[in-house]
Amino acid sequence: MIGICYRDDGHGKGMFYDHYTIQHATKRATCSLKPSSHDAKLIYELLQNFSNPNQNINNNNNNMNNNNNRNVKYVATMIKPMNGKVVNYSEGIRKIMMDYLEKNENLTLKYHSENKRRHGLPMIRDFSLRLKEIDHEIGLLVVVGHLKIMENDPSMIFRFEFERNVIRKAMLIGQPVLCICSGSWRLWEFLGGSVSNINSDVQHASGMINLDSNGTIKHQQVGHGIILQHEANDIDLDIRIPECTILKSSMYGKSANEKIVDESHAISVNSIHWMAPQLPKNSPLENIVDISALSIPDYSIEAFETKFGVPIIGIQWHPEAYILNNEQEHQQNILKYMAKAGDAFLVKRRVLEQLLQTIQRK
């Protein structure tokens, strides 16, 4: 199962898009990771402070930061949209969403029936699966992006904090992580880096990706190029892309060892963002992170991955939204590879648990 951090963009449309596209690419069940009731209380208090300027906002921010070292708790839930209560959906989108849910409704009632739920949204009806119950079923963790208009929304402060805590927990237990779009910024910041504004015209920050009434992805006509490798003297940059990266290998398999792309053979991707990670010269991040893709023409960081341990990757573009079917297979290979990494993580965890039980019985 793939765990996807919850987002509340567009009255549920963003959440539906995430699960719909990732399920279709990976053929795996997904679940939505949301803050626990304790964390919900924190966000309520935080929002109360934002609405009351007479109170000290910094006090609550400090309280939240003091909770960084606690074990992150979340519930895995998916709220089923009810007929007549899904607002701001076009009739076409509403139809495909409701048909999709209705078609899979009889297959999604039992949590343990993962194989039956691979093509349906993971709906939880009358109960929530807390961390201890669902933790052993989540392989890959996915952190998704957010809309630019939500950037200054007070609720985003807590969402970002929740995502950082989830990333922290995943790294502590050796769980694969894929951070997409602005979700990659949370990963970069967690690793100790910073992000800054870029020229949005260069990055084509317009035409947000969504689904049309046929279930296909719209707004694929606008994109820009990235490079996955370059020779040392091709570009006058301090940043170097290693010859072999997880990203390139996952996309192209055996052919990744060949010279796939260079400055004159860029890959078109669906990338909509207005900030990018920064990597100053001689940064400590160089010891733990490899840059695996650069944007053209500004050569900002488009993707990165950790050097050690399980695959932990941040990519600025949307691999589930390939450009006009170009690179469709290669783009979806990223998601498939990371899903398999999640499968391997679960197998390893179960083997270690069985080994521990065997030792304890002796």
C-alpha positions in Angstrom: 0.0 0.0 0.0 1.1 3.6 -0.7 0.6 6.3 1.9 -0.1 9.8 0.5 0.0 12.8 2.7 -3.5 14.4 2.7 -4.2 17.8 1.0 -7.4 19.7 1.0 -7.1 21.6 -2.3 -10.1 22.3 -4.4 -12.7 20.8 -2.0 -11.2 17.3 -2.4 -10.3 17.4 -6.1 -6.5 17.6 -5.3 -6.8 14.6 -3.0 -8.8 12.6 -5.5 -6.3 13.5 -8.3 -3.4 12.2 -6.2 -4.9 8.8 -5.4 -6.5 8.3 -8.8 -3.3 9.0 -10.8 -0.9 7.1 -8.5 -3.2 4.1 -8.3 -3.5 3.9 -12.0 0.3 4.2 -12.5 1.3 1.7 -9.8 -1.7 -0.6 -9.6 -1.5 -0.5 -5.8 -3.9 0.5 -3.1 -3.4 3.9 -1.5 -4.3 5.5 1.8 -4.5 9.1 2.9 -2.3 10.1 5.9 -3.9 12.8 8.0 -3.1 14.3 11.4 -4.3 12.5 14.5 -6.8 14.0 16.9 -4.0 15.3 19.0 -2.4 17.1 16.0 -5.9 18.4 15.0 -6.1 20.1 18.4 -2.7 21.8 17.8 -3.9 23.2 14.4 -7.1 24.4 16.0 -5.1 26.3 18.6 -2.7 27.6 16.0 -5.6 28.9 13.8 -7.2 30.5 16.8 -4.0 32.5 17.4 -3.9 33.6 13.8 -7.5 34.9 14.2 -6.7 36.6 17.5 -3.8 39.1 17.1 -3.9 39.9 20.8 -2.4 36.4 21.5 1.2 35.5 21.1 1.5 33.4 18.0 5.1 32.6 18.6 4.2 30.7 21.8 2.2 28.1 19.8 4.9 27.9 17.1 7.4 27.1 19.8 5.1 24.5 21.2 4.8 22.9 17.8 8.6 22.9 17.3 9.0 21.3 20.8 6.9 18.4 19.5 9.3 17.6 16.7 10.9 14.8 18.6 7.7 13.0 19.6 6.5 10.1 17.6 4.4 11.4 14.8 0.8 10.0 15.0 -1.5 10.0 12.0 -4.7 8.3 11.0 -5.2 6.8 7.5 -8.6 7.8 6.2 -10.3 8.7 3.0 -13.6 10.6 3.2 -16.1 9.5 0.7 -17.7 12.4 -1.1 -21.5 12.2 -0.7 -23.9 12.9 -3.6 -24.9 16.5 -3.6 -22.2 17.6 -1.3 -19.2 17.7 -3.6 -18.9 21.4 -4.3 -17.3 23.2 -7.2 -17.0 20.0 -9.3 -18.0 20.2 -13.0 -20.6 17.6 -13.8 -18.1 15.6 -15.8 -15.6 15.5 -12.9 -18.4 14.7 -10.5 -19.6 11.8 -12.7 -16.2 10.2 -13.1 -15.5 10.5 -9.4 -18.8 9.1 -8.3 -18.7 6.3 -10.9 -15.2 5.5 -9.8 -16.2 5.3 -6.2 -19.4 3.4 -6.8 -17.7 0.9 -9.1 -15.2 0.0 -6.3 -17.5 0.5 -3.3 -18.1 -3.2 -2.7 -14.3 -3.9 -2.9 -13.2 -1.2 -0.5 -15.1 -2.1 2.7 -12.4 -4.4 4.2 -9.1 -2.9 5.1 -7.1 -6.1 4.7 -8.4 -6.8 1.2 -5.5 -4.9 -0.4 -5.4 -6.8 -3.6 -9.1 -6.1 -4.2 -8.6 -2.4 -3.6 -5.8 -1.8 -6.0 -8.1 0.0 -8.4 -10.3 1.8 -5.9 -10.0 4.6 -3.4 -9.2 3.4 0.1 -12.4 4.5 1.9 -12.7 4.1 5.6 -16.3 4.2 6.7 -17.0 4.0 10.4 -13.5 3.8 11.9 -10.0 5.1 11.6 -6.9 3.1 11.3 -4.3 4.4 13.7 -0.6 4.2 13.3 -0.1 0.8 15.0 -2.8 -0.8 12.8 -1.7 0.5 9.4 2.0 1.2 9.8 2.9 -2.3 8.7 0.9 -2.0 5.5 2.4 1.2 4.1 5.4 0.7 1.9 6.1 3.9 -0.1 5.4 7.4 1.4 4.4 10.1 -1.0 4.3 13.8 -0.1 2.5 15.9 -2.7 2.4 19.6 -3.5 0.0 22.5 -2.9 -1.6 25.4 -4.8 0.3 28.7 -4.9 -2.8 30.5 -3.7 -2.6 28.4 -0.5 0.9 29.5 0.2 -0.1 32.0 2.9 -3.0 30.2 4.3 -2.5 29.7 8.1 -3.5 26.0 7.9 -0.5 25.4 5.6 1.9 26.0 8.5 0.6 23.0 10.3 0.4 20.9 7.2 4.1 21.6 6.5 5.0 20.6 10.0 3.0 17.4 9.8 4.7 16.5 6.5 8.2 17.2 8.0 7.3 14.9 10.9 6.1 12.1 8.6 9.3 12.4 6.5 11.4 12.3 9.7 9.7 9.1 10.9 10.1 7.5 7.4 13.8 8.2 7.4 14.2 6.9 10.9 12.7 3.5 10.0 14.2 3.3 6.5 11.0 3.8 4.5 11.2 5.0 0.8 9.9 8.5 0.3 8.8 10.2 -3.0 8.2 14.0 -2.7 6.5 15.5 -5.7 6.2 19.2 -6.8 6.3 21.5 -3.7 6.4 18.4 -1.6 10.0 18.2 -2.5 10.6 21.5 -0.7 9.6 19.9 2.6 12.1 17.1 2.0 14.9 19.6 1.0 14.2 21.8 4.1 14.1 18.7 6.3 17.5 17.8 5.1 18.8 21.2 6.1 18.5 23.1 2.8 16.5 26.2 1.7 14.3 27.1 -1.2 13.9 30.4 -2.9 11.8 32.1 -5.6 12.6 31.5 -9.3 11.3 33.1 -12.5 7.9 31.6 -12.8 7.7 32.4 -16.5 10.7 30.2 -17.1 9.0 27.4 -15.1 5.6 27.8 -16.9 3.8 28.2 -13.6 0.3 28.3 -15.2 -2.4 25.9 -16.1 -2.7 23.6 -13.0 -2.9 19.9 -13.8 -6.2 18.2 -13.3 -8.5 15.6 -14.7 -11.1 16.1 -17.4 -14.5 14.3 -17.6 -12.9 11.3 -19.3 -10.4 10.7 -16.5 -7.5 11.9 -18.6 -5.0 14.6 -17.4 -5.5 18.1 -18.7 -3.0 20.9 -19.1 -0.2 18.7 -20.4 0.5 21.1 -23.2 2.7 23.4 -21.1 6.0 22.1 -19.9 9.7 22.7 -20.0 12.9 20.7 -20.4 15.1 19.0 -17.8 18.4 17.2 -18.2 19.4 14.0 -16.3 23.1 14.2 -17.1 25.7 16.5 -18.6 29.4 16.4 -19.3 31.7 18.4 -17.0 32.4 21.0 -19.6 28.9 21.2 -21.1 27.7 23.7 -18.6 29.6 26.1 -16.4 28.0 25.1 -13.1 29.1 24.1 -9.7 26.3 21.5 -9.6 27.2 18.2 -11.1 24.8 15.4 -11.9 26.4 12.0 -11.2 26.7 9.6 -14.1 24.4 7.0 -12.3 21.4 8.1 -10.3 18.3 6.3 -9.0 16.1 8.7 -10.9 17.7 8.0 -14.3 18.0 4.3 -13.7 14.3 4.0 -12.6 13.2 5.8 -15.7 15.3 4.1 -18.3 16.5 0.8 -16.8 19.4 -0.8 -18.6 19.7 2.0 -21.1 20.4 4.4 -18.3 24.1 3.7 -18.7 24.0 5.1 -22.2 24.1 8.8 -22.9 20.4 9.4 -22.9 20.1 13.1 -22.8 22.4 16.1 -22.7 21.9 19.8 -23.0 20.7 19.5 -26.5 18.4 16.5 -25.8 16.2 17.6 -22.9 13.2 15.7 -21.6 9.9 17.5 -21.5 8.2 17.4 -18.2 5.0 18.8 -16.6 6.5 21.1 -14.0 4.5 23.8 -12.3 6.4 25.5 -9.5 7.5 28.9 -8.4 10.4 28.0 -6.0 13.4 25.7 -6.2 15.9 24.2 -3.8 19.2 26.1 -3.5 22.6 24.4 -3.1 25.3 26.9 -2.2 28.9 25.9 -3.0 30.5 23.6 -0.3 27.1 23.1 1.3 27.0 20.2 3.8 24.1 18.9 1.8 26.6 17.8 -0.9 27.7 15.0 1.5 24.2 13.4 1.7 22.4 14.5 -1.5 22.9 14.0 -5.2 21.3 16.4 -7.7 19.7 14.1 -10.3 18.0 16.6 -12.7 18.4 20.3 -13.7 15.9 22.5 -15.3 16.4 24.2 -18.7 17.1 27.1 -19.3 17.8 28.4 -15.8 19.5 25.2 -14.5 17.7 25.3 -11.2 17.4 22.0 -9.3 14.6 19.9 -10.6 15.2 16.6 -8.8 17.5 15.3 -6.0 18.0 12.1 -4.1 19.8 10.9 -1.0 23.1 9.2 -1.4 22.7 6.5 1.2 20.0 4.0 2.4 16.6 3.5 0.8 15.5 5.6 -2.2 14.4 9.0 -1.0 13.7 11.3 -3.9 12.4 14.8 -4.4 11.2 15.8 -7.9 9.7 19.2 -8.9 7.7 17.9 -11.8 4.7 15.6 -12.0 5.6 12.1 -13.2 1.9 11.1 -13.3 1.3 13.9 -15.8 3.5 13.3 -18.7 3.6 15.7 -21.7 1.3 14.7 -24.5 2.1 11.0 -24.0 5.8 11.7 -24.6 7.9 9.8 -22.1 4.7 8.2 -20.7 6.4 4.9 -19.9 9.5 6.5 -18.6 7.6 9.0 -16.4 5.4 6.3 -14.8 8.5 4.1 -14.3 9.5 6.5 -11.5 6.3 5.8 -9.6 6.5 2.0 -10.3 10.1 1.9 -9.1 9.4 3.7 -5.9 6.3 1.5 -5.3 8.5 -1.6 -5.6 11.0 0.0 -3.2 8.0 0.3 -0.8 7.3 -3.4 -1.3 10.9 -4.3 -0.5 10.7 -2.2 2.6 7.6 -4.1 3.8 9.2 -7.5 3.1 12.4 -6.5 5.0 10.3 -5.3 7.9 8.3 -8.5 8.1 11.4 -10.7 7.9 13.1 -8.7 10.7 9.9 -9.0 12.8 9.8 -12.8 12.2 13.5 -13.1 13.1 12.9 -11.1 16.3 10.0 -13.4 17.2 12.1 -16.5 16.6 14.9 -15.2 18.8 12.4 -14.2 21.6 10.9 -17.7 21.6 14.3 -19.4 22.2 
